[in-house]
């Protein structure tokens, strides 16, 4: 087996010492303090787990879960309909579309977003392919999110910060990472007013608690609506990076450069396998680009303006379709 170099061995030893110190501290902790910290930990884990479970609905893999035969395109006309002030639906031959994995009608908070989803339905040919309907997917997932869900996802996003892919550097990729990654990391630091780490080898990137709190508070103060939070969260899931996700939606990096950064180390290690990487990369590109589009289409809408009127979920409104 290959031996660790001196720097990596020191990093491993440091982690082991830290673990041992934490175990000793816990063993010496008064029972009352231990019970309090344990309850706090369980509450935080439940909150983060709930966000992760709910987000499984819009992780862009809905069509992968359906073992049934693909459904044929059954409609001839696609249109949109304003059903209330600030709310639209997509119509297939005059009937409102339901949200994916739901019996509720899909409601869209802007006319532009409604047309974007309608375009995905209009472009379907032969059989429905939900992998080619990312806006529909994001909108369906966003409809389920409430105010608690927004806060839970923003809290969960901070877990990406603790082990963000962009904090780690590869010795053989220094030039490419300096050119591509460093400007994005610097943008993130400037945007949030923080200093984040850059690590090489097996060393763990330790992000200060004060930095995590500052980024979390800044995200809350941006007052993003649920469509924006879901879009940001989906990009973070696909890139394993809150740095890349925030840079994409707030203009710190292009989608093309973000995806190049995301593939950098993997392409260096194994290269591109035809029939796998090319298909996966095309899919990820579509999903990340759609998330950015959703984020922009939802700009200017408050949290209140994106709170779905419950009475419309079943009715679908009665206004004249466009």
C-alpha positions in Angstrom: 0.0 0.0 0.0 1.2 3.5 -0.7 2.5 5.4 2.3 1.2 8.9 3.2 3.6 11.8 2.7 4.7 13.8 5.8 2.0 16.5 5.3 -0.8 14.0 4.9 0.4 12.0 7.9 0.4 15.1 10.0 -3.1 15.9 8.8 -4.3 12.4 9.8 -2.6 12.7 13.2 -4.2 16.1 13.7 -7.7 14.7 13.0 -7.1 11.7 15.3 -5.9 14.0 18.1 -9.0 16.2 17.6 -11.3 13.2 17.8 -9.6 12.0 20.9 -9.9 15.4 22.5 -13.6 15.6 21.7 -14.3 12.1 23.1 -12.5 13.0 26.3 -14.4 16.3 26.6 -17.7 14.4 26.2 -16.8 11.8 28.8 -16.0 14.5 31.3 -19.1 16.6 30.5 -21.7 16.9 33.3 -24.9 14.9 32.6 -27.1 17.9 32.5 -24.9 19.7 29.9 -24.6 16.4 27.9 -28.4 16.0 27.8 -28.9 19.6 26.7 -26.3 19.3 23.9 -27.7 16.0 22.8 -31.2 17.4 22.5 -29.9 20.4 20.5 -28.0 18.0 18.2 -31.1 15.8 17.6 -33.3 18.8 16.9 -30.8 20.1 14.3 -30.5 16.7 12.7 -34.3 16.3 12.5 -34.6 19.7 10.8 -31.8 19.0 8.3 -33.1 15.5 7.6 -36.6 16.8 6.9 -35.2 19.3 4.4 -33.2 16.5 2.7 -36.2 14.1 2.6 -38.5 16.7 1.2 -35.9 17.8 -1.4 -35.9 14.2 -2.8 -39.0 15.2 -4.7 -37.1 17.8 -6.7 -33.6 16.2 -7.1 -34.3 16.0 -10.8 -34.7 12.2 -10.8 -38.5 11.9 -10.7 -38.6 10.0 -14.0 -35.9 7.6 -12.8 -38.2 6.5 -10.0 -41.1 5.6 -12.2 -40.8 2.0 -13.3 -43.9 2.2 -15.5 -43.7 2.5 -19.3 -43.2 6.0 -20.5 -46.4 7.9 -21.2 -47.2 8.9 -24.7 -47.8 12.5 -25.6 -51.6 12.7 -25.2 -52.3 16.3 -25.9 -52.3 18.6 -29.0 -52.4 22.1 -27.5 -50.4 23.7 -24.7 -51.4 27.1 -23.3 -51.3 29.0 -20.0 -54.1 30.5 -17.9 -54.1 33.2 -15.3 -56.2 31.8 -12.4 -55.7 34.6 -9.9 -53.8 37.8 -9.3 -50.1 36.7 -9.6 -50.8 33.0 -10.4 -50.8 31.0 -13.6 -51.3 27.4 -14.7 -50.2 25.4 -17.7 -53.1 23.8 -19.7 -52.9 20.7 -21.9 -55.9 20.8 -24.2 -57.6 23.1 -21.8 -56.9 21.0 -18.6 -54.5 22.3 -15.9 -51.3 20.4 -15.4 -50.7 18.8 -12.0 -47.5 19.1 -10.1 -45.1 16.1 -10.5 -45.7 13.4 -7.9 -48.8 15.2 -6.7 -52.6 15.4 -7.2 -52.5 19.2 -6.8 -52.6 21.6 -9.8 -49.3 23.2 -10.6 -49.4 26.9 -9.9 -46.7 29.3 -11.2 -46.1 32.7 -9.6 -45.2 34.5 -12.8 -46.4 34.5 -16.4 -42.8 34.1 -17.7 -42.3 31.0 -15.5 -45.6 29.6 -16.7 -44.5 30.0 -20.4 -41.2 28.4 -19.6 -42.9 25.3 -18.2 -45.4 25.3 -21.0 -42.5 25.3 -23.5 -41.2 22.1 -22.0 -44.6 20.4 -22.4 -44.8 21.7 -26.0 -41.4 20.4 -26.9 -42.3 16.8 -25.9 -42.5 14.4 -28.7 -43.5 10.7 -28.9 -43.3 9.8 -25.2 -43.0 12.2 -22.2 -39.5 12.5 -20.9 -39.4 14.2 -17.6 -35.6 14.5 -17.7 -36.2 17.1 -20.3 -38.6 19.0 -18.1 -36.4 20.5 -15.4 -38.4 23.7 -15.0 -41.5 21.6 -14.4 -39.5 19.6 -11.9 -38.2 22.6 -9.9 -41.6 24.3 -9.9 -43.3 21.1 -8.7 -40.8 20.8 -5.8 -41.0 24.4 -4.9 -44.8 24.3 -4.6 -44.4 22.0 -1.6 -42.0 24.3 0.3 -43.4 26.4 3.1 -41.7 29.1 5.2 -40.2 26.5 7.5 -38.8 24.7 4.4 -37.0 27.9 3.3 -35.2 28.2 6.6 -34.5 24.5 6.8 -32.9 24.5 3.3 -30.8 27.5 4.1 -29.5 25.9 7.2 -28.8 22.7 5.3 -26.9 24.6 2.7 -24.4 25.6 5.4 -23.4 21.9 5.7 -22.0 22.1 2.1 -19.8 25.0 3.3 -18.1 22.7 5.9 -16.7 20.4 3.2 -17.1 22.5 0.0 -15.3 21.0 -3.0 -13.8 24.4 -4.0 -11.7 24.5 -0.8 -9.6 21.5 -1.8 -6.7 21.7 -4.2 -4.9 19.0 -6.2 -1.1 19.2 -6.5 -1.2 18.3 -10.2 -4.0 20.8 -11.0 -2.6 24.0 -9.4 -2.5 26.0 -12.6 -6.0 25.1 -13.7 -7.4 25.6 -10.1 -5.6 28.9 -9.7 -7.2 30.1 -13.0 -10.7 28.7 -12.5 -11.3 28.1 -8.8 -9.4 30.9 -7.0 -11.5 33.8 -8.6 -14.7 32.1 -7.6 -13.6 31.5 -4.0 -12.4 35.1 -3.8 -15.8 36.3 -5.2 -17.5 34.2 -2.5 -15.3 35.7 0.3 -16.0 39.2 -1.0 -19.7 38.7 -1.4 -20.2 37.4 2.1 -17.3 39.3 3.8 -15.6 36.1 5.0 -12.3 34.3 4.6 -12.5 30.6 3.5 -9.7 28.0 3.6 -7.8 26.5 0.7 -6.4 23.0 1.5 -4.2 20.5 -0.4 -3.8 16.8 0.2 -5.8 15.0 2.9 -6.0 18.0 5.2 -9.5 18.9 6.3 -10.7 22.3 5.4 -11.9 23.8 8.7 -14.4 26.6 8.2 -14.8 28.8 11.3 -18.1 28.7 13.1 -18.2 32.5 12.8 -17.9 32.2 9.0 -20.7 29.7 8.9 -22.9 31.9 11.0 -22.1 35.0 8.9 -22.9 33.2 5.6 -26.1 31.8 7.0 -27.2 35.2 8.3 -26.4 36.8 4.9 -28.5 34.2 3.1 -31.4 34.9 5.4 -31.1 38.6 4.8 -31.3 38.1 1.0 -34.9 37.2 1.6 -35.0 34.7 -1.3 -38.4 33.3 -2.1 -38.9 29.5 -2.2 -38.3 29.1 -5.9 -34.9 30.8 -5.6 -34.0 28.8 -2.5 -34.9 25.5 -4.3 -32.9 26.6 -7.4 -29.9 27.4 -5.3 -30.2 24.2 -3.3 -30.4 22.1 -6.5 -27.2 23.6 -7.9 -25.5 23.0 -4.6 -26.6 19.4 -4.7 -25.2 18.9 -8.2 -21.9 20.6 -7.6 -21.4 19.6 -3.9 -20.6 23.3 -3.4 -22.4 26.3 -1.9 -19.6 28.4 -3.3 -20.3 27.4 -6.9 -24.1 27.5 -6.3 -24.2 31.1 -4.9 -21.6 32.3 -7.6 -23.8 30.9 -10.4 -27.1 32.5 -9.2 -25.6 35.9 -8.2 -23.3 36.3 -11.2 -19.9 35.3 -9.8 -19.3 32.6 -12.4 -21.0 31.4 -15.6 -22.7 28.1 -15.8 -20.1 26.9 -18.3 -17.2 27.7 -16.1 -19.0 26.3 -13.0 -19.5 23.0 -14.6 -15.9 22.9 -15.9 -14.7 23.5 -12.3 -17.1 20.8 -11.1 -15.6 18.2 -13.5 -12.0 19.3 -13.2 -10.6 16.8 -10.7 -12.6 13.8 -12.0 -11.6 14.5 -15.6 -8.0 14.6 -14.5 -8.3 11.3 -12.6 -10.3 9.1 -14.9 -10.9 11.1 -18.0 -14.2 11.1 -19.9 -15.9 7.7 -20.4 -18.1 7.8 -23.5 -21.7 6.8 -22.8 -21.5 7.8 -19.2 -19.7 11.1 -18.5 -21.0 12.8 -21.7 -24.6 11.8 -20.9 -24.3 12.7 -17.2 -22.7 16.0 -18.0 -25.3 17.0 -20.5 -28.0 16.2 -18.0 -26.3 18.2 -15.2 -25.8 21.1 -17.6 -29.6 21.2 -18.3 -30.5 21.0 -14.6 -28.1 23.7 -13.5 -29.0 26.0 -16.3 -32.7 25.4 -15.6 -32.1 26.2 -11.9 -30.5 29.5 -12.8 -33.4 30.3 -15.1 -35.9 29.6 -12.4 -33.9 31.7 -9.9 -33.9 34.7 -12.4 -37.6 34.2 -13.3 -38.5 34.4 -9.6 -36.5 37.6 -8.9 -38.5 40.4 -7.5 -41.1 38.1 -6.0 -41.4 38.2 -2.2 -41.9 35.2 0.1 -45.6 36.3 0.4 -46.1 36.5 -3.3 -44.8 32.9 -3.8 -47.1 31.5 -1.0 -49.5 29.2 -3.0 -53.2 30.0 -2.5 -54.4 26.6 -1.2 -57.9 27.0 -2.6 -56.5 27.1 -6.1 -54.6 23.8 -5.8 -57.7 21.9 -6.7 -59.8 24.4 -8.6 -57.3 25.7 -11.1 -59.2 28.9 -11.6 -61.6 29.9 -14.4 -59.9 32.7 -16.3 -59.4 32.7 -20.1 -56.4 30.8 -21.3 -53.7 32.4 -23.4 
